[in-house]
Amino acid sequence: MIMKRTPFLTTVLSTLTAWSAATAASVGGQPATAEPSVSPNIVHVFVDDLGWQDVGCYYKTQHDDEPFYETPNIDRMAERGIRFMRAYSPAMTCAPSRAAYMTGQVTPHNGVLHVNMGGRIPRARGDDRPQMDPYYVTRVMPGKPAIPQAMKQAGYTTAHVGKWHISGMEYDPSPLDLGFDFSFGKKHHYNDPEIYNADDPKQTNFPGLFCQAKHRLNDAFNDPRFPLLEDERPYDSMTDLSQRWIAKVSKQDKPFFLNLCPSLVHGPIMTRDKKRLAHYCKKLGIPFPTDQGSISDPEKPGQHNPYYASMVDSLDWIVGQIVKTLEETDDPRNPGHKLIDNTYVFVSADNGASQVLGNWRDDSTGKLRREKVSDSSPLREGKAWPYEGGCRVPFVAMGPGIRPGSVNEETPINLIDLFPTFMAIGGLEHDGSLDIDGCNILPLLKGAEQVAKFHDGTARDTLYFHYPVLRQAASTIQREGWKLMKNTGIHENTAPAIQLFNLNEDIGETTNLAEQYPEKTRQLLSDLDQWLDKYDAGVPYNNANYKKGNLPGQKLVPAVVDRGSEGSTVWASFETGKWKAEVVKAFLLYTVNGDTKVPHEEWFRASATLSRGRVDAQAPAGMTHGIFCLVDANNFMVYSETVPTFQEIGLWKPMAYALEDGYAYKPGLFSLVQLSESALPELKQKGQATVALQAALKAAKAAYDQPVEETVYAAAIRNLRNELVKFKGVVPEAGLDCLHFFPWDK
């Protein structure tokens, strides 16, 4: 049986709490799961770094003990609805997980693979490091599906509040750019002055309770942005704004979708709630801290960090406040009822919990010591690891048609499933053009199905994960309780090349069964490799300049011997022959913001054509700098010119000016001129005013005849691009993605 009630839940359900009783009363005596005829509302509280064992009802299932962290509101949601024991985040860190959720696509499908170095030229951290991360983006790219766009088609009013983390260097796209009706733009100010006061420092405190203090004791509890409320909890701007928004849109004759993303419980670990910190210190039997430094032994097992416990506690309070608002607000679309009666509420997390962090220096010594944060046990590891502790997350839902106290212990689900599930809740049919990878799990929520199914009715029996970051780089496949992990960063990841676990019998992934089950290993590895090939999933590249020994194939790495450009074509030639490895893959990375007026830099990928000893590509319109990335048969990265390591030029420094050549400005301007000239005839035919465009075009041609100089060429590109994009939707040339990555006119 997949759906069952644990003894704990049976006891709780037989003696419902006052909270549950109040909710039952609010629906006029009808069952809490009665389904109204109007479209349900949807609220998703998407938590940052909340571990599988951080929620009380999950902890009690695995441990014969009371949980240290107190989560009564999420536990009550589980009593009212369903919790899944095998729910997974799409990735082991936040950005790829959030992008996958928002697009409904697995990470190599949408292109967001990790957090810190996306949208950049792949570089080695130093010549003493054998590998480097692959190229990937950090933003939701143009043309990708997005939940708010689909929900608006279903007639929903949509809002995003809180952490975003899936945009590029210039904060594109923002939630508003991606289609949310209510949210913030690039300056983090929300767009409805009726409910958001830009002059109120409490409301404009964007991260809310997560707002970091300079000192986690001296500055954490006396901040006027966090006045104590009636329940003695500190004010939280995200909660308040979400409540204001619900109160406003609930009066409309439309369903609503709220995507609430608190930054809790991400590190650095600190709390704004002094009373709850004192409470957890008392539970531990320790005095209230007087030094902000490390408080929990990183080697000691279990949950024993009072700061983190207070963060989890505050997060749970946020959930309770949102549910309370839904319980107390009348629903005009469902007369005689409250909003809670026709709202699906989901609580999930973007990845597993952090296990050990070092963020706060001791007051007495100034030393930065690491401290224990959470404990995923019985799962192995936590955030940023491809083991279960990094990706198995709490998932609780309640709403119409969900049987109270349900527990799904066997069905694996993934947060990419929420996109099609939200569509189904909103009454939308499957849309193949969206190209999403998840399953509609609404039948699972209601207990009508026991397995997740794709839109064609096919049961999903396999989950895939891809996390190609150096020391933890791995890809995994999970099927019928079997999990195979392939080490894709073999020179830096010290794990075995292949690991096989039986999660049904070994949830802690303690025993590698790869040699014991060779046929199972072979089949799963073959299927995983096919999946990786399908999406051309990037894996760590080998460093051709590695100085601490010779990697296999390093002496065969071909060198680039020449490069150049003609018009909009850029090219490079490289060594070939018996003693050189074949170049098997090539792509052009380009930036369109390589000038001093735009301080941040982001690189995008364009296709390239390989022939014997040569690679060619067309410079995208407006490209300011570009570089070829070549990958040889031994997975070594070769560039069209020398690229410095992170040791030589830091992570956040612009790379355009570190390149000797970079095909600077001229090919990209030529391509932009061609594009603009191509658009002119149709614009004139349609009666469009093109005087400004023609003037910018004339100036760009004049600039092209001059020697390459940043001020002249960057201005010509910027001005011509600004004029061309004004005709987006009129001519196709004006809608090219490369013209719209950044707000060029600002």
MITIDREN-462337 format. One line per 10 residues: for each residue x, y, z of C-alpha. Coordinates in Angstrom, 2 decimals, decimal comma, m for minus. Layout:
X/Y/Z; ... $
***
This chain:
0,00/0,00/0,00; 1,37/3,40/m0,97; m1,21/5,50/0,85; m1,23/4,77/4,55; m1,48/6,38/7,96; 1,36/6,02/10,39; 0,53/5,30/14,06; 1,61/8,82/14,89; m0,76/10,34/12,34; m3,60/8,06/13,34 $
m3,29/9,26/16,91; m3,15/12,88/15,84; m6,13/12,56/13,52; m8,24/11,00/16,23; m7,65/14,01/18,46; m7,49/16,91/16,02; m5,76/20,03/17,20; m7,54/23,32/17,67; m5,99/24,45/14,41; m7,56/21,60/12,51 $
m10,87/22,00/14,28; m10,99/25,66/13,38; m10,34/24,79/9,78; m13,09/22,18/9,75; m15,48/24,74/11,21; m14,58/27,19/8,50; m16,01/24,92/5,83; m19,44/24,75/7,36; m19,21/21,15/8,50; m18,28/19,81/5,06 $
m15,27/17,52/4,67; m12,05/19,52/4,47; m11,28/17,90/1,12; m14,56/18,80/m0,62; m13,89/20,08/m4,13; m15,66/23,32/m5,16; m16,65/23,85/m8,78; m14,44/26,92/m9,36; m10,74/26,67/m10,19; m8,64/26,15/m7,04 $
m6,02/28,61/m5,89; m2,41/27,45/m5,58; 0,19/28,46/m3,00; 3,69/27,03/m3,16; 6,10/27,77/m0,32; 9,45/26,90/m1,90; 11,99/26,75/0,92; 15,75/27,21/0,62; 17,95/24,31/1,86; 15,31/22,64/4,05 $
16,45/19,08/4,69; 14,42/15,87/4,59; 14,85/15,44/8,35; 14,32/19,10/9,27; 10,53/18,70/9,42; 9,09/17,08/12,52; 6,76/14,57/10,85; 9,62/13,34/8,66; 12,02/13,05/11,58; 9,55/11,03/13,65 $
9,17/8,53/10,84; 12,91/7,76/10,84; 13,91/8,22/14,47; 12,56/6,81/17,68; 12,77/10,23/19,28; 11,17/13,66/19,34; 12,64/16,11/16,78; 14,81/18,96/18,00; 13,43/21,32/15,35; 9,80/22,23/15,95 $
7,61/22,51/12,84; 4,01/22,36/14,10; 2,51/24,20/11,11; 4,05/21,99/8,45; 3,19/18,95/10,56; m0,44/20,09/10,68; m0,42/20,48/6,93; 0,65/16,84/6,73; m2,22/15,93/9,04; m4,62/17,75/6,72 $
m3,09/16,45/3,51; m0,30/14,26/2,19; 3,44/13,98/2,52; 5,75/12,18/0,13; 8,70/10,25/1,49; 10,48/10,00/m1,87; 10,25/13,55/m3,16; 13,31/14,93/m4,94; 14,69/18,28/m5,89; 15,89/18,40/m9,51 $
19,42/19,30/m8,37; 21,62/19,52/m5,30; 21,93/23,33/m5,21; 19,42/26,13/m5,56; 19,73/27,75/m9,01; 19,49/24,54/m11,10; 16,72/23,20/m8,89; 14,70/26,42/m9,15; 15,18/26,69/m12,91; 14,06/23,08/m13,36 $
10,97/23,68/m11,22; 10,09/26,90/m13,04; 10,50/25,40/m16,53; 9,38/21,84/m15,81; 12,58/20,67/m17,51; 15,45/18,61/m16,13; 18,68/20,53/m15,63; 20,56/19,62/m18,85; 17,37/20,37/m20,80; 17,04/23,94/m19,53 $
20,81/24,48/m19,30; 21,14/25,63/m15,66; 23,53/23,18/m14,00; 24,91/25,02/m10,97; 25,09/28,41/m9,26; 28,32/30,38/m9,15; 30,03/30,27/m12,53; 27,19/30,09/m15,01; 27,24/32,30/m18,07; 31,03/32,39/m18,05 $
33,92/31,00/m20,02; 34,83/27,63/m18,46; 38,14/28,14/m16,67; 40,41/26,15/m14,43; 40,72/27,32/m10,87; 44,47/27,01/m11,32; 47,09/25,05/m13,21; 47,25/22,73/m10,19; 43,63/21,64/m10,75; 43,10/18,84/m13,30 $
39,53/19,73/m14,27; 37,11/22,61/m14,69; 33,34/22,93/m14,67; 31,52/22,74/m18,01; 29,81/25,72/m19,57; 26,26/26,34/m18,37; 23,86/29,24/m17,93; 22,39/30,59/m14,71; 19,26/32,14/m16,18; 16,03/30,82/m17,62 $
16,81/31,27/m21,29; 14,43/32,82/m23,85; 11,93/30,39/m25,29; 11,82/28,16/m22,24; 8,41/27,35/m20,71; 7,54/29,08/m17,45; 4,90/28,31/m14,85; 3,46/31,86/m14,60; 2,86/32,04/m18,33; 0,91/28,79/m18,28 $
m1,10/29,76/m15,21; m2,04/33,09/m16,76; m3,40/31,16/m19,76; m5,56/29,27/m17,27; m6,94/32,58/m15,99; m4,84/32,85/m12,84; m3,46/35,97/m11,23; 0,15/35,19/m10,37; 2,73/36,41/m7,87; 6,30/35,64/m6,95 $
7,62/36,80/m3,58; 11,16/36,24/m2,35; 14,24/34,47/m3,67; 14,56/34,18/m7,46; 18,13/33,15/m8,31; 17,51/32,12/m11,92; 18,56/35,27/m13,74; 21,76/36,46/m15,38; 24,33/39,05/m14,44; 22,07/42,02/m15,18 $
19,18/40,35/m13,33; 17,44/39,22/m16,50; 14,92/37,75/m16,55; 13,27/39,03/m13,39; 10,04/37,39/m12,19; 8,11/40,13/m13,99; 10,03/39,41/m17,20; 9,07/35,76/m16,93; 5,37/36,55/m16,65; 4,40/37,01/m13,01 $
1,73/39,68/m12,55; 3,02/40,77/m9,17; 6,67/40,66/m8,21; 9,85/42,70/m8,47; 12,14/43,90/m11,22; 15,84/44,49/m11,35; 15,90/46,85/m8,36; 14,00/44,42/m6,12; 11,01/46,72/m5,68; 7,58/45,12/m6,02 $
5,27/46,55/m8,65; 2,02/47,28/m6,77; 2,07/50,46/m4,66; m1,31/49,54/m3,16; 0,29/46,76/m1,13; 4,00/47,64/m1,26; 5,26/50,88/0,27; 8,66/51,73/m1,19; 9,19/54,28/1,61; 8,69/51,77/4,44 $
12,05/50,25/5,43; 10,28/47,24/6,93; 8,66/46,34/3,61; 11,66/47,19/1,48; 13,83/44,81/3,51; 13,89/42,41/0,57; 15,19/39,19/2,21; 12,89/39,50/5,23; 13,93/37,43/8,23; 16,93/36,16/6,30 $
18,46/39,66/6,19; 21,98/39,12/7,45; 23,34/41,07/10,41; 26,96/42,16/10,68; 27,14/40,31/13,99; 24,78/37,40/14,57; 24,21/38,40/18,20; 24,88/42,12/18,68; 23,06/43,29/15,53; 20,41/40,62/15,09 $
17,76/41,53/17,65; 17,67/45,33/17,80; 16,87/46,11/14,18; 13,76/48,34/13,74; 12,91/46,49/10,53; 11,89/43,51/12,66; 9,43/44,79/15,29; 7,79/42,09/17,39; 4,25/41,16/16,39; 1,39/40,17/18,67 $
2,66/36,60/18,87; 6,13/37,95/19,79; 7,55/36,86/16,46; 9,66/39,38/14,52; 8,01/40,99/11,51; 8,82/39,38/8,15; 8,44/41,45/4,98; 7,88/38,44/2,71; 5,07/37,09/4,87; 3,42/40,48/5,24 $
3,61/41,18/1,50; 2,19/37,75/0,64; m0,70/38,28/3,05; m1,42/41,70/1,58; m1,40/40,27/m1,92; m3,74/37,39/m1,00; m6,13/39,83/0,65; m6,23/41,96/m2,49; m6,50/39,31/m5,21; m8,98/37,17/m3,25 $
m11,58/39,83/m4,00; m11,20/39,25/m7,73; m13,26/36,76/m9,66; m10,14/34,80/m10,59; m8,04/32,05/m9,03; m4,54/32,96/m7,87; m1,11/31,37/m7,81; 1,43/32,48/m5,19; 5,05/31,35/m5,47; 6,51/32,25/m2,07 $
10,25/31,63/m1,78; 11,76/32,46/1,61; 15,55/32,60/1,74; 15,36/30,68/5,01; 17,02/28,32/5,89; 20,09/29,05/3,76; 23,40/29,98/5,37; 24,93/32,06/6,87; 23,18/30,59/9,89; 21,62/33,26/12,11 $
18,21/34,20/13,46; 16,20/37,37/14,06; 14,09/35,65/16,72; 15,86/36,00/20,07; 13,08/34,28/22,00; 13,18/31,16/19,84; 16,98/31,08/19,98; 16,75/31,11/23,77; 14,12/28,36/23,59; 16,39/26,04/21,60 $
19,40/26,80/23,78; 17,29/25,76/26,76; 16,28/22,54/24,97; 19,97/21,79/24,48; 20,78/22,64/28,08; 23,29/25,30/27,08; 23,45/29,00/28,04; 22,38/31,72/25,64; 25,48/32,49/23,51; 27,65/35,50/24,26 $
30,08/34,95/21,36; 28,81/34,84/17,77; 31,28/32,15/16,76; 30,79/28,43/16,12; 28,31/26,86/18,52; 27,90/23,26/17,31; 30,59/20,61/16,99; 30,81/19,74/13,26; 31,77/16,17/14,12; 28,92/15,50/16,50 $
25,96/13,67/14,94; 22,38/14,84/15,28; 20,56/18,17/15,36; 22,11/20,57/17,85; 22,51/24,04/16,34; 20,10/26,44/18,10; 20,55/29,13/15,44; 19,53/26,76/12,66; 16,69/25,38/14,78; 15,41/28,95/15,15 $
15,60/29,46/11,37; 13,58/26,29/10,74; 11,16/27,45/13,42; 10,75/30,85/11,72; 10,20/29,18/8,38; 7,49/27,02/9,89; 5,89/30,17/11,37; 5,80/31,71/7,88; 3,94/28,65/6,58; 1,51/28,93/9,49 $
0,85/32,61/8,80; 0,05/31,97/5,15; m2,29/29,09/6,02; m3,94/31,23/8,71; m4,57/33,97/6,15; m6,21/31,45/3,84; m8,32/30,16/6,72; m9,54/33,60/7,78; m10,21/35,18/4,37; m13,66/34,84/2,79 $
m13,80/33,37/m0,69; m16,24/35,34/m2,91; m15,92/32,71/m5,63; m17,07/30,07/m3,15; m19,73/31,81/m1,01; m19,93/30,70/2,60; m16,40/29,36/2,54; m12,91/30,51/3,27; m10,02/30,52/0,81; m8,47/27,47/2,47 $
m11,39/25,33/1,28; m10,40/25,81/m2,37; m6,64/26,25/m2,21; m3,84/23,77/m2,75; m0,91/24,55/m0,47; 2,47/22,98/m1,18; 5,65/23,10/0,89; 8,85/21,81/m0,67; 12,59/22,57/m0,74; 15,10/23,29/m3,49 $
17,70/20,81/m2,19; 18,90/19,09/0,96; 20,14/20,76/4,12; 23,63/22,12/4,63; 25,57/19,89/6,99; 28,56/22,01/8,02; 29,31/25,70/7,38; 31,78/28,30/8,55; 30,37/31,82/8,45; 30,89/33,60/11,76 $
34,23/34,52/13,33; 34,79/34,07/17,06; 34,65/37,38/18,90; 37,50/36,38/21,18; 39,99/35,01/18,62; 38,75/36,26/15,26; 39,02/32,70/13,94; 36,50/31,27/11,50; 35,55/27,82/12,72; 33,12/25,50/11,02 $
29,96/24,44/12,82; 27,33/21,76/12,41; 24,18/23,03/10,72; 21,78/20,15/10,22; 21,88/16,36/10,02; 20,31/14,41/7,14; 20,71/11,02/8,85; 19,72/8,37/7,92; 20,44/9,87/4,50; 24,02/10,26/3,31 $
25,55/13,75/3,05; 23,51/16,90/2,34; 23,37/19,94/0,10; 25,69/19,92/m2,96; 26,12/16,13/m2,86; 24,47/13,73/m5,32; 23,70/11,29/m2,51; 20,18/11,18/m1,10; 20,87/13,83/1,52; 21,50/16,36/m1,24 $
18,32/15,85/m3,22; 15,65/14,04/m1,20; 13,45/16,78/0,25; 10,29/17,21/2,32; 7,14/17,60/0,22; 3,82/18,29/1,90; 0,55/19,26/0,22; m3,04/19,84/1,26; m6,07/20,88/m0,73; m9,35/19,80/m2,32 $
m9,63/16,04/m2,80; m6,54/15,15/m0,76; m7,28/12,63/1,97; m6,09/13,88/5,38; m3,17/12,03/6,91; m2,00/10,41/3,68; 1,60/9,27/3,38; 3,10/8,19/0,06; 6,13/6,14/0,97; 7,02/4,54/m2,35 $
6,42/6,81/m5,35; 9,39/8,94/m6,43; 8,35/12,43/m7,49; 10,38/15,41/m8,60; 9,76/19,15/m8,37; 9,64/19,29/m12,18; 6,27/17,56/m11,69; 4,75/20,70/m10,20; 4,52/22,52/m13,54; 2,16/19,98/m15,17 $
0,40/19,47/m11,83; m0,37/23,18/m11,52; m1,63/23,12/m15,11; m3,94/20,23/m14,28; m5,24/22,00/m11,18; m5,95/25,01/m13,39; m7,83/22,91/m15,91; m5,25/23,16/m18,70; m4,74/20,31/m21,12; m1,28/18,96/m21,90 $
0,59/21,25/m24,29; 3,32/19,43/m26,20; 4,84/22,70/m27,40; 5,98/23,43/m23,85; 8,37/20,46/m23,98; 8,28/19,86/m20,23; 9,67/16,72/m18,62; 7,55/16,31/m15,50; 4,42/14,31/m14,71; 1,05/15,55/m13,50 $
0,95/14,17/m9,94; m2,54/15,45/m9,08; m3,88/11,85/m9,23; m1,13/10,87/m6,78; m2,06/13,70/m4,44; m5,65/12,50/m4,40; m4,74/8,83/m4,07; m6,27/7,92/m7,43; m2,95/6,63/m8,80; 0,02/4,83/m7,30 $
2,65/5,81/m9,89; 3,50/9,05/m11,65; 2,45/9,04/m15,30; 3,37/11,08/m18,32; 0,66/12,80/m20,34; 0,29/9,77/m22,63; m0,47/7,49/m19,68; 2,97/5,88/m19,60; 4,17/5,17/m16,07; 7,43/6,87/m15,15 $
9,85/4,37/m13,69; 13,08/6,37/m13,84; 14,47/9,61/m12,46; 17,68/11,22/m13,68; 19,98/13,79/m12,07; 22,96/15,68/m13,45; 25,30/17,69/m11,25; 28,65/18,29/m13,02; 30,49/20,30/m10,37; 34,07/19,28/m9,73 $
34,50/17,66/m6,33; 30,97/16,27/m6,30; 30,52/15,92/m10,07; 28,21/12,99/m10,77; 25,16/11,93/m12,71; 22,63/9,50/m11,31; 19,79/7,29/m12,45; 17,17/5,87/m10,11; 14,76/3,07/m11,03; 12,61/0,80/m8,86 $
14,67/1,60/m5,79; 18,01/1,06/m7,52; 20,30/4,07/m7,80; 23,41/4,19/m9,97; 25,85/7,08/m9,60; 28,42/7,83/m12,30; 31,43/9,89/m11,28; 31,82/12,45/m14,09; 34,66/14,37/m12,41; 36,95/11,42/m11,99 $
40,16/13,46/m11,52; 38,78/15,50/m8,60; 35,81/13,54/m7,26; 37,34/10,87/m5,04; 34,25/8,63/m5,16; 34,35/5,35/m7,09; 33,78/5,64/m10,83; 30,47/3,78/m10,53; 28,33/3,23/m7,44; 25,15/1,19/m7,21 $
22,80/1,31/m4,23; 19,56/m0,41/m3,33; 17,60/2,39/m1,65; 14,83/0,03/m0,58; 17,26/m1,76/1,71; 20,04/0,80/2,13; 18,60/4,30/2,39; 21,94/5,56/3,71; 23,82/4,45/0,56; 26,47/2,65/2,61 $
27,11/m0,38/0,38; 28,25/m0,15/m3,25; 26,69/m3,10/m5,08; 28,13/m2,39/m8,55; 30,36/m5,47/m8,62; 27,73/m7,68/m7,03; 25,12/m6,83/m9,69; 27,06/m6,34/m12,95; 24,04/m6,71/m15,27; 21,96/m4,20/m13,31 $
24,94/m1,86/m13,31; 25,47/m2,24/m17,05; 21,83/m1,58/m17,92; 21,44/1,45/m15,68; 24,75/2,93/m16,84; 23,78/2,46/m20,47; 20,44/4,20/m19,93; 22,10/7,02/m18,01; 24,64/7,58/m20,79; 21,86/7,69/m23,38 $
20,05/10,31/m21,32; 23,21/12,41/m20,98; 23,81/12,16/m24,73; 20,22/13,17/m25,47; 20,76/16,55/m23,82; 24,47/16,88/m24,63; 24,89/17,23/m20,88; 28,11/19,03/m20,00; 30,63/17,25/m17,79; 33,85/18,63/m16,28 $
36,53/19,31/m18,89; 40,15/18,27/m18,42; 42,68/21,06/m17,96; 45,20/21,01/m20,79; 47,60/23,17/m18,74; 47,62/20,94/m15,66; 51,12/21,18/m14,12; 51,10/18,52/m11,39; 51,56/15,52/m13,65; 50,34/14,20/m16,96 $
46,68/13,38/m17,33; 45,83/10,61/m19,81; 45,86/12,19/m23,26; 47,33/15,51/m22,11; 50,32/15,23/m24,47; 47,95/14,78/m27,40; 46,03/18,02/m26,91; 45,95/19,96/m30,22; 47,03/23,60/m30,13; 45,26/26,45/m31,92 $
47,63/27,81/m34,58; 45,68/30,77/m36,02; 42,44/32,71/m35,82; 40,72/35,50/m37,67; 37,49/36,92/m39,07; 35,98/37,93/m42,38; 32,83/40,01/m42,18; 30,57/38,27/m39,68; 32,48/34,96/m39,86; 34,96/34,14/m37,09 $
37,33/31,18/m37,33; 40,26/29,39/m35,74; 42,58/26,67/m37,01; 44,18/23,95/m34,90; 46,66/21,11/m35,09; 45,70/17,74/m36,57; 47,54/14,56/m37,33; 48,60/11,21/m35,97; 50,00/12,60/m32,72; 47,15/14,93/m31,93 $
43,75/14,05/m30,49; 40,75/14,74/m32,69; 38,60/17,76/m31,83; 35,15/16,25/m31,38; 33,10/19,23/m30,21; 33,23/22,99/m30,67; 31,09/25,98/m29,76; 31,42/29,74/m29,72; 30,96/31,64/m26,48; 30,11/35,30/m26,94 $
29,18/38,28/m24,85; 27,02/41,21/m25,91; 27,82/43,47/m22,97; 31,57/43,79/m23,23; 31,91/47,53/m22,74; 32,47/49,73/m19,73; 28,91/51,06/m19,68; 27,67/47,61/m18,62; 29,83/46,49/m15,67; 28,71/42,87/m15,48 $
29,60/40,22/m17,99; 27,74/37,16/m19,23; 28,66/34,74/m22,00; 26,25/32,82/m24,21; 26,68/29,79/m26,41; 26,37/29,74/m30,21; 26,86/26,86/m32,63; 30,07/26,33/m34,58; 31,02/24,24/m37,59; 33,94/21,83/m37,38 $
36,01/20,81/m40,40; 39,46/19,24/m40,52; 41,75/21,56/m38,62; 39,31/24,48/m38,55; 36,26/25,79/m36,74; 33,92/28,52/m38,06; 30,94/30,39/m36,66; 28,78/33,39/m37,43; 29,13/36,19/m34,91; 25,72/36,83/m33,33 $
24,40/40,32/m34,01; 25,88/42,73/m31,50; 28,56/40,36/m30,24; 31,26/42,44/m28,57; 33,68/39,60/m27,80; 33,86/35,89/m28,57; 36,02/32,83/m28,05; 35,93/29,30/m29,41; 35,84/26,38/m26,99; 37,09/23,13/m28,49 $
36,85/19,75/m26,78; 39,16/16,98/m27,92; 38,57/13,23/m27,86; 40,08/13,00/m24,37; 37,77/15,71/m23,02; 40,44/18,42/m22,80; 39,31/22,01/m23,23; 41,15/24,03/m25,89; 40,49/27,73/m26,51; 41,00/29,86/m29,58 $
43,35/31,96/m27,45; 44,89/31,90/m23,98; 42,39/32,08/m21,11; 43,64/32,92/m17,59; 42,78/30,75/m14,59; 40,79/31,93/m11,60; 44,05/32,29/m9,71; 45,21/34,80/m12,33; 41,92/36,66/m12,77; 39,15/36,21/m10,21 $
35,69/34,78/m10,72; 33,84/38,09/m11,03; 36,37/39,97/m13,16; 35,34/40,67/m16,78; 37,06/38,30/m19,16; 36,50/40,30/m22,35; 39,41/42,58/m21,51; 41,67/39,69/m20,50; 41,57/38,28/m24,02; 44,25/39,30/m26,47 $
41,86/39,24/m29,41; 38,34/38,09/m28,54; 37,16/38,87/m32,09; 36,44/42,24/m30,53; 33,50/44,28/m31,80; 34,07/44,16/m35,57; 32,39/40,81/m36,51; 29,46/41,47/m34,17; 28,93/44,96/m35,57; 29,09/43,63/m39,13 $
26,46/41,00/m38,27; 24,23/43,63/m36,62; 24,48/45,89/m39,67; 23,48/42,98/m41,92; 20,55/42,15/m39,68; 19,32/45,75/m39,63; 19,60/46,07/m43,39; 17,62/42,86/m43,76; 14,82/44,28/m41,61; 14,48/47,62/m43,40 $
12,51/46,56/m46,51; 9,75/44,89/m44,53; 9,62/47,78/m42,05; 9,19/50,26/m44,90; 6,58/48,03/m46,55; 4,62/48,03/m43,29; 4,78/51,81/m43,05; 7,02/51,87/m39,99; 8,99/55,01/m39,12; 12,62/54,04/m39,72 $
14,42/57,40/m39,69; 16,15/56,73/m36,35; 17,05/53,18/m37,35; 18,55/54,33/m40,64; 20,55/57,02/m38,86; 21,94/54,49/m36,38; 22,70/52,15/m39,29; 24,60/54,85/m41,12; 26,63/55,66/m38,00; 27,38/51,95/m37,47 $
28,70/51,61/m41,02; 30,91/54,62/m40,51; 32,24/53,14/m37,27; 33,01/49,86/m39,03; 35,38/51,65/m41,39; 37,46/52,91/m38,45; 40,09/50,97/m36,47; 38,61/48,92/m33,64; 38,28/51,07/m30,53; 35,92/50,34/m27,68 $
34,25/53,73/m27,31; 33,37/54,02/m31,00; 32,37/50,43/m31,67; 30,50/49,80/m28,40; 28,45/52,95/m28,91; 27,65/51,99/m32,51; 26,50/48,52/m31,45; 24,47/49,83/m28,54; 22,72/52,57/m30,54; 21,88/50,39/m33,53 $
20,64/47,59/m31,31; 18,42/49,99/m29,36; 16,76/51,17/m32,55; 16,29/47,69/m34,02; 14,71/46,14/m30,92; 11,97/48,78/m30,98; 10,46/46,75/m33,82; 10,22/43,48/m31,92; 6,98/41,82/m32,98; 6,98/43,73/m36,26 $
9,88/42,01/m38,01; 11,58/38,76/m36,98; 15,06/40,30/m37,07; 14,18/42,49/m34,09; 13,23/39,50/m31,94; 16,52/37,58/m31,94; 17,49/36,45/m28,45; 20,97/37,96/m28,63; 19,40/41,42/m28,86; 17,31/41,03/m25,72 $
19,51/39,59/m23,00; 19,89/42,96/m21,29; 18,01/46,28/m21,02; 20,26/48,12/m23,43; 18,37/51,40/m23,40; 18,95/51,99/m19,66 $
***
